[in-house]
Amino acid sequence: MSPGTAFLLPGQGAQHERMAAGLYPAEPVFAAAMDEVLELFAEPCLRHDWLTAVPRTPIDDVARAQPLLFAVDYALARLVLSWGVRPGALLGHSLGELVGAVLAGVFRLPDAVRLVRDRVRRARDAPAGGMLAVAAAPERVHPFLIGDVVVGAYNAPRQVVLAGPQPALGEVAAALRAAGLRCHPVPSRTPFHSPALAAANAGAEEVVAGLPVAPPRVPLYSGYTGEPLGAAATDPAYWAGHPVEPVRFWPALDRLLGDGARVVVETGPGQTLAQIARRHPAVRAGRARVVSLLPARPAGAEADRRAVAAARTALGQRSAIT
């Protein structure tokens, strides 16, 4: 069956100060979903750090980026659902896949929040490191990798993200630039999707195993295997390994569009995944189209509201889309 409309849910690196905050006073469904998630996290400063331009904890700190990204992705998805749009498939990037699992019914929202809290705690115990976006194919960057620096994400044929501890990641970045390759840091102080997190992640499987899970009610495409999740959706080891395992977003997107997705909607801050999707041959050929909910870069509250209004019009809010 064709997935029709699919939600793309971004992860670490998409966050920015006051992301989607312009919608909070203007969109009641979005606000209610944000309130629900923020109350589950039960961190007094989390709401303040989201709504203010001067957060107490920097937005790129894992303790802020992960909870707020999860909340914004989820709240934006709930907003689109309120328009009568019913996704036929879900595809998340890293943390975004956990939001997709909630929407698909694999995890209950409170249990997914518990997993995010556990991931944050473990990530804070990991070695200092980061992530680096490189405009190159995986085989082009492999000769430059040293130590525990690895290809942490394969996002597009000529776009990868390296991950690893410092100072090795900095040395790799310098070598890549010297070779004429374009690269820039991903907003993350944690080397997600690299072996550097393995020790801190030990024991995560037991946490997942203690939570109720169910098979997905909506096709949930794995950003790790590149295929729709079947039995793995209820396997604790699969979810526990997310922070360490590499992301394979492009193969998953290729499979999703190959299976017949006609409209892909990025339900998260920025347009990172939308920009990748627009490069896909199916989109270039007009067999699929891409809709973004928010501006590509932070542009203020009014820009947030205009972008959402435009997306709602593009999705044809007067009738359900499947």
C-alpha positions in Angstrom: 0.0 0.0 0.0 1.3 3.4 -0.9 2.3 5.5 2.2 0.8 8.6 0.5 1.8 11.4 3.0 4.8 10.8 5.2 6.2 12.8 8.2 9.9 13.5 8.4 11.0 14.1 12.0 14.5 15.7 12.5 16.9 15.0 15.3 20.1 16.5 16.8 21.5 19.4 14.8 18.1 20.9 13.8 17.6 22.7 17.1 17.9 26.4 17.5 16.9 29.0 20.1 13.2 29.6 20.3 12.5 27.0 17.7 8.7 27.1 16.8 8.1 29.4 19.8 6.1 31.8 17.6 3.4 29.1 17.4 3.0 28.8 21.2 0.5 31.7 21.6 -1.1 31.2 18.2 -1.8 27.5 17.7 -3.7 25.9 20.7 -3.1 22.3 19.5 0.6 22.9 19.3 0.7 24.6 22.6 -1.3 21.8 24.3 1.1 19.2 23.0 4.2 21.2 24.0 2.7 21.6 27.5 2.0 17.9 27.8 5.6 17.0 26.9 7.2 19.7 29.0 5.2 18.6 32.0 6.3 15.0 31.5 10.0 16.1 31.5 9.3 17.9 34.8 12.3 20.2 34.5 11.5 23.7 35.7 14.0 25.5 33.4 13.0 23.6 30.3 10.1 25.9 29.3 12.1 29.0 30.2 15.0 27.9 28.1 12.7 27.2 25.1 10.9 30.5 25.1 13.7 32.9 26.0 16.4 34.3 23.8 18.8 33.9 26.7 18.6 30.3 28.0 20.2 29.3 31.2 21.5 26.1 29.6 22.7 26.6 26.0 20.4 25.1 23.4 23.1 22.9 21.9 23.7 21.2 25.3 22.3 17.7 25.1 20.2 18.4 28.2 18.3 21.0 26.3 18.6 20.0 22.6 17.2 16.5 23.0 14.1 17.2 25.2 13.1 20.4 23.3 13.6 18.7 19.9 11.5 15.8 21.0 8.8 18.2 22.2 8.8 20.4 19.1 8.7 17.5 16.7 5.9 15.9 18.6 3.9 19.1 18.9 4.2 20.0 15.2 3.1 16.5 14.3 0.1 16.8 16.5 -0.7 20.1 14.9 -0.6 18.6 11.4 -2.8 15.7 12.5 -5.3 18.2 13.8 -5.7 19.5 10.2 -7.0 16.1 9.1 -3.7 14.9 7.6 -3.2 11.2 8.3 0.4 10.0 7.5 0.8 6.8 5.7 4.4 6.5 6.9 6.8 8.0 9.4 10.6 8.5 9.0 12.7 10.1 11.8 16.3 11.0 11.9 18.0 9.9 15.1 15.9 11.3 18.0 13.2 12.0 15.5 12.6 8.2 15.1 11.6 8.0 18.7 8.9 10.7 18.1 7.8 8.6 15.1 7.6 5.6 17.4 5.2 7.5 19.7 3.0 8.6 16.7 3.0 5.0 15.4 2.0 3.6 18.8 5.2 1.7 19.5 5.8 3.7 22.8 3.4 5.6 24.9 4.4 9.3 25.2 5.4 9.1 28.9 7.6 6.1 28.2 9.3 7.8 25.3 10.1 10.8 27.5 11.6 8.4 30.0 13.9 7.1 27.2 14.9 10.6 26.2 15.8 11.4 29.8 17.9 8.2 30.0 19.7 9.0 26.8 20.5 12.5 28.0 21.9 11.2 31.3 24.1 8.7 29.5 25.2 11.2 26.8 26.4 13.6 29.5 28.7 10.9 30.8 30.2 10.4 27.3 33.6 11.8 26.3 33.7 15.3 24.9 33.2 15.3 21.2 31.0 16.5 18.4 29.7 16.0 14.9 30.8 17.4 11.5 28.8 17.7 8.3 30.8 17.1 5.2 29.8 17.6 1.6 31.2 14.4 0.3 30.4 10.7 -0.3 31.3 8.2 2.5 34.1 6.7 0.5 35.7 10.1 0.0 36.0 10.8 3.7 37.1 7.3 4.9 40.8 7.9 4.3 40.7 10.9 6.6 39.2 9.1 9.6 41.3 8.5 12.7 40.8 7.1 16.2 37.1 6.7 17.0 35.9 9.3 14.4 33.4 7.5 12.1 30.7 8.3 9.6 27.8 8.8 12.0 25.2 9.6 9.4 24.7 9.0 5.7 22.2 11.7 4.8 22.6 12.0 1.0 24.9 10.7 -1.7 27.2 13.6 -1.1 26.4 14.5 2.5 27.7 12.7 5.5 28.1 13.5 9.2 31.2 12.5 11.0 31.1 11.9 14.7 33.7 11.3 17.4 35.6 12.6 20.4 37.9 15.6 20.5 40.7 16.3 19.7 40.5 13.7 16.9 37.4 15.2 15.3 39.1 18.6 15.1 42.2 17.0 13.4 39.9 15.3 10.9 38.1 18.5 10.2 41.4 20.3 9.5 42.6 17.6 7.2 39.3 17.7 5.2 39.5 21.4 4.8 43.1 21.2 3.7 42.0 18.7 1.0 39.4 21.2 -0.2 36.3 19.5 1.2 33.5 21.7 2.6 32.6 20.9 6.2 31.0 22.6 9.2 30.2 21.6 12.7 26.8 20.2 13.6 25.3 21.8 16.7 26.1 19.0 19.1 28.6 18.7 22.0 28.0 15.0 22.0 29.5 12.5 19.5 26.2 10.7 18.7 26.3 7.7 16.4 29.9 6.8 17.2 31.7 4.2 19.4 32.6 7.0 21.8 29.1 6.6 23.3 29.3 2.8 23.7 30.6 2.8 27.3 28.1 5.4 28.5 25.3 3.6 26.7 25.9 0.2 28.5 22.7 -0.8 30.3 20.3 1.1 28.1 18.8 -2.1 26.8 17.5 -3.0 30.2 15.8 0.4 30.5 13.9 -0.1 27.2 13.1 -3.7 28.1 11.2 -2.4 31.2 8.8 -0.4 29.0 5.7 -1.7 27.2 6.0 -1.7 23.4 3.7 -2.6 20.5 4.1 -3.1 16.8 3.7 0.1 14.8 0.1 1.0 13.7 1.6 3.2 11.0 4.5 2.1 8.8 7.6 3.3 10.6 10.7 3.5 8.4 14.0 2.9 10.2 16.7 5.5 9.8 19.2 2.8 10.8 18.3 -0.2 8.6 16.9 1.8 5.7 13.8 -0.4 5.7 10.3 -0.4 7.3 10.5 -1.6 10.9 8.9 -5.0 11.4 9.7 -7.2 14.5 12.6 -4.9 15.3 10.1 -2.3 16.5 9.5 -4.3 19.7 13.2 -5.3 20.2 14.8 -3.3 23.1 18.2 -3.8 21.6 17.2 -1.8 18.5 16.1 1.3 20.4 18.9 1.0 22.9 21.5 1.1 20.2 20.3 4.4 18.6 22.8 6.7 20.2 25.8 4.5 19.1 24.7 3.1 15.7 25.1 5.1 12.4 22.1 6.7 10.8 21.3 5.7 7.2 18.7 8.4 6.4 19.2 8.5 2.6 18.6 4.7 2.1 15.5 5.0 4.3 14.2 8.1 2.3 14.9 6.3 -0.9 12.9 3.3 0.2 10.1 5.5 1.4 9.8 7.4 -1.8 10.2 4.2 -3.8 7.3 2.7 -1.9 5.1 5.5 -3.3 5.2 8.4 -0.8 3.7 11.4 -2.7 4.0 14.1 -0.1 6.7 14.3 2.6 6.2 16.8 5.5 9.0 17.9 7.8 7.4 18.2 11.2 10.3 19.8 13.0 12.4 22.9 13.3 14.2 24.1 10.2 14.3 22.4 6.8 17.3 20.1 7.1 15.4 16.9 6.1 13.2 18.8 3.6 16.3 20.1 1.8 17.7 16.6 1.6 14.4 15.2 0.3 14.3 17.9 -2.4 17.4 16.4 -4.0 15.9 13.0 -4.4 15.2 12.0 -8.0 11.5 11.3 -7.2 11.0 14.9 -6.0 13.1 16.3 -8.9 11.0 14.4 -11.4 7.7 15.7 -9.8 6.6 12.3 -8.5 6.7 13.6 -4.9 6.6 17.0 -3.3 8.1 18.3 0.0 6.3 20.5 2.5 8.1 22.3 5.4 6.3 23.6 8.4 8.9 26.2 9.5 11.4 28.5 7.9 14.8 27.2 6.9 16.5 29.5 9.4 15.3 31.3 12.6 13.3 34.3 11.5 11.1 35.2 14.4 7.6 34.5 15.6 5.7 36.0 12.7 7.8 34.0 10.2 6.9 30.8 12.1 3.2 31.6 11.9 3.4 32.4 8.2 5.3 29.2 7.4 2.7 27.1 9.2 -0.1 28.8 7.4 1.5 28.2 4.1 2.1 24.6 4.9 -1.5 24.1 6.0 -2.7 25.6 2.6 -0.2 23.4 0.7 -1.6 20.3 2.5 -5.2 21.1 1.7 -6.6 21.4 5.2 -10.2 21.1 4.1 -9.9 17.4 3.3 -8.0 14.5 4.8 -4.8 13.5 3.1 -3.8 9.9 3.2 
